[in-house]
Amino acid sequence: MVSKRLSSPRMAIIGGGAIGLASAWTLARAGAQVTVLEAGPVAGQGALAASGGMLAQGFEGANEDAGRAFVALAERSLSLWDDWAERLAPHAAAPLGYRRSGSLSPGFGSRGEAWLERLEANALLYGIGFERLDAAAARAVQPGLGDGLVGAMRFPGDGEIDNRALGPALVNAIRAEGGEVRTSWPVTRVSSGRDGVALSGPAGRMEADRVILAAGWQSRDLSEDIPEAGLLVPVKGQMLSVAPVVDLTGCIRAVDAYLSAKPGRIVIGATSEVGASDDATLPYLTSILREAAEAVLPGLSRAETVEVWTGVRPGTSDSLPILGRSACEGVVLGLGAFRNGVLLAPAMAETIRDLVLDQGEADPAFAPDRPLTALTQG
Ligand SMILES: Cc1cc2nc3c(=O)[nH]c(=O)nc-3n(C[C@H](O)[C@H](O)[C@H](O)COP(=O)(O)OP(=O)(O)OC[C@H]3O[C@@H](n4cnc5c(N)ncnc54)[C@H](O)[C@@H]3O)c2cc1C
């Protein structure tokens, strides 16, 4: 049994990334004593730092057969972002680059036409707000679009943020609420007992009333103690950034590449390599991404490449998060945010807060014991 003395509960959060930091801040604001244990020397350097920082509820909901549970979670999260950005701004050392200027999905040629039809059908199915634009209207929204443009879908509610500024802002905000963020503290064992949950690793040992597992794809390393973590699927992404030689009026989500403006750079993404978790960048793949981006916005061809990098998304076999209580008592799972963890962080954090404080449940679509397929190697 986990201790029921939860008036000012001690919460330990494994992982200082998008979900762990967001959860810690949300819990600290609710009066809990929070300690984030981050393996790396600096928090926020995992998938959070690697990501595109797009808050693309509309596009993501319409592009894939995402399902109603995802769309609802993403909608709730997006609705929290204005408030989050405002509250986090005073804690940010660098501009957060937050704006809600929409996503534009331009279609090129007959393939693009068919894709726009599918986006529109899914947006109607899920009740996602959109505008269907002809080519001239699309060019009015985003000047400089390439040849063969047949039209575009625009998701006006979508936004973006500088994800690299977000991590440090969250760390400062947690500390301002009295929370602790310990770095170079990899957790290697978790065991629940009568009075709580014990965590240990090379940096030491600690006990908590409740533990949140939010260590991204590397949560898998803890699957001996927390079995659900073994269901995560690493999905590597390669990305690049270029000098901001064109003015992006919002995110651009095209078929073969996306573009998002950050202070001082434009990020272009991303590959999606299921099962891969290495950090190699392959020039032929980043060249393909760059060419795809230049076909969308030819003005980018004169932009110098600033940086090339990789990150690993915490995926699941149904692409939905794992959000709920673990079979390991006292542990709540904040896993599987996959390619939308920045977007989903506020709503996942609130759900995690409600679960650890016994104040609410997660949507059953995200239940840890739903049928999920583990990744088999070889
Ligand atoms: C290329 C790419 C592009 C993306 N683009 C977007 C986007 O545009 N919009 C969006 O919303 N999402 C995007 N994502 C997805 C988003 O980044 C992830 O969903 C999100 O970061 C997942 O959050 P997390 O907290 O689960 O993992 P992470 O952010 O990776 O954080 C996990 C943390 O746990 C730490 N850790 C690992 N093991 C341990 C341990 N044993 N003990 C302690 N700490 C540990 C890690 O060091 C890391 O800091 C993208 C991801 C990638 C890779």
PDBQT file of the ligand as one rigid body, heavy atoms in Angstrom, charges set to zero:
ROOT
HETATM    1  C1  LIG A 401      12.571  15.247 -34.349  1.00  0.00    +0.000 C 
HETATM    2  C2  LIG A 401      11.413  15.489 -33.431  1.00  0.00    +0.000 A 
HETATM    3  C3  LIG A 401      10.477  16.472 -33.732  1.00  0.00    +0.000 A 
HETATM    4  C4  LIG A 401       9.390  16.700 -32.869  1.00  0.00    +0.000 A 
HETATM    5  N1  LIG A 401       8.541  17.730 -33.134  1.00  0.00    +0.000 NA
HETATM    6  C5  LIG A 401       7.513  18.000 -32.269  1.00  0.00    +0.000 A 
HETATM    7  C6  LIG A 401       6.665  19.114 -32.476  1.00  0.00    +0.000 A 
HETATM    8  O1  LIG A 401       6.848  19.887 -33.416  1.00  0.00    +0.000 OA
HETATM    9  N2  LIG A 401       5.651  19.316 -31.593  1.00  0.00    +0.000 N 
HETATM   10  C7  LIG A 401       5.434  18.496 -30.521  1.00  0.00    +0.000 A 
HETATM   11  O2  LIG A 401       4.485  18.712 -29.783  1.00  0.00    +0.000 OA
HETATM   12  N3  LIG A 401       6.249  17.438 -30.287  1.00  0.00    +0.000 NA
HETATM   13  C8  LIG A 401       7.276  17.187 -31.132  1.00  0.00    +0.000 A 
HETATM   14  N4  LIG A 401       8.109  16.127 -30.903  1.00  0.00    +0.000 N 
HETATM   15  C9  LIG A 401       7.783  15.197 -29.825  1.00  0.00    +0.000 C 
HETATM   16  C10 LIG A 401       8.192  15.677 -28.451  1.00  0.00    +0.000 C 
HETATM   17  O3  LIG A 401       9.495  16.180 -28.477  1.00  0.00    +0.000 OA
HETATM   18  C11 LIG A 401       8.085  14.495 -27.491  1.00  0.00    +0.000 C 
HETATM   19  O4  LIG A 401       6.802  13.914 -27.587  1.00  0.00    +0.000 OA
HETATM   20  C12 LIG A 401       8.310  14.944 -26.055  1.00  0.00    +0.000 C 
HETATM   21  O5  LIG A 401       9.562  15.579 -25.920  1.00  0.00    +0.000 OA
HETATM   22  C13 LIG A 401       8.251  13.724 -25.159  1.00  0.00    +0.000 C 
HETATM   23  O6  LIG A 401       8.396  14.176 -23.844  1.00  0.00    +0.000 OA
HETATM   24  P1  LIG A 401       8.986  13.195 -22.742  1.00  0.00    +0.000 P 
HETATM   25  O7  LIG A 401       9.051  13.993 -21.496  1.00  0.00    +0.000 OA
HETATM   26  O8  LIG A 401       8.250  11.909 -22.776  1.00  0.00    +0.000 OA
HETATM   27  O9  LIG A 401      10.474  12.856 -23.289  1.00  0.00    +0.000 OA
HETATM   28  P2  LIG A 401      11.745  13.809 -23.363  1.00  0.00    +0.000 P 
HETATM   29  O10 LIG A 401      11.364  15.177 -23.712  1.00  0.00    +0.000 OA
HETATM   30  O11 LIG A 401      12.716  13.075 -24.224  1.00  0.00    +0.000 OA
HETATM   31  O12 LIG A 401      12.298  13.813 -21.874  1.00  0.00    +0.000 OA
HETATM   32  C14 LIG A 401      12.690  12.635 -21.232  1.00  0.00    +0.000 C 
HETATM   33  C15 LIG A 401      13.779  13.006 -20.217  1.00  0.00    +0.000 C 
HETATM   34  O13 LIG A 401      14.003  11.889 -19.362  1.00  0.00    +0.000 OA
HETATM   35  C16 LIG A 401      15.405  11.787 -19.128  1.00  0.00    +0.000 C 
HETATM   36  N5  LIG A 401      15.688  10.391 -18.723  1.00  0.00    +0.000 N 
HETATM   37  C17 LIG A 401      15.772   9.296 -19.518  1.00  0.00    +0.000 A 
HETATM   38  N6  LIG A 401      16.003   8.197 -18.781  1.00  0.00    +0.000 NA
HETATM   39  C18 LIG A 401      16.068   8.613 -17.484  1.00  0.00    +0.000 A 
HETATM   40  C19 LIG A 401      16.283   7.931 -16.245  1.00  0.00    +0.000 A 
HETATM   41  N7  LIG A 401      16.463   6.589 -16.189  1.00  0.00    +0.000 N 
HETATM   42  N8  LIG A 401      16.319   8.664 -15.092  1.00  0.00    +0.000 NA
HETATM   43  C20 LIG A 401      16.125  10.017 -15.139  1.00  0.00    +0.000 A 
HETATM   44  N9  LIG A 401      15.914  10.706 -16.288  1.00  0.00    +0.000 NA
HETATM   45  C21 LIG A 401      15.872   9.998 -17.448  1.00  0.00    +0.000 A 
HETATM   46  C22 LIG A 401      16.027  12.201 -20.435  1.00  0.00    +0.000 C 
HETATM   47  O14 LIG A 401      17.376  12.591 -20.265  1.00  0.00    +0.000 OA
HETATM   48  C23 LIG A 401      15.106  13.342 -20.868  1.00  0.00    +0.000 C 
HETATM   49  O15 LIG A 401      15.560  14.589 -20.377  1.00  0.00    +0.000 OA
HETATM   50  C24 LIG A 401       9.235  15.894 -31.711  1.00  0.00    +0.000 A 
HETATM   51  C25 LIG A 401      10.187  14.935 -31.403  1.00  0.00    +0.000 A 
HETATM   52  C26 LIG A 401      11.279  14.732 -32.238  1.00  0.00    +0.000 A 
HETATM   53  C27 LIG A 401      12.305  13.719 -31.857  1.00  0.00    +0.000 C 
ENDROOT
TORSDOF 0
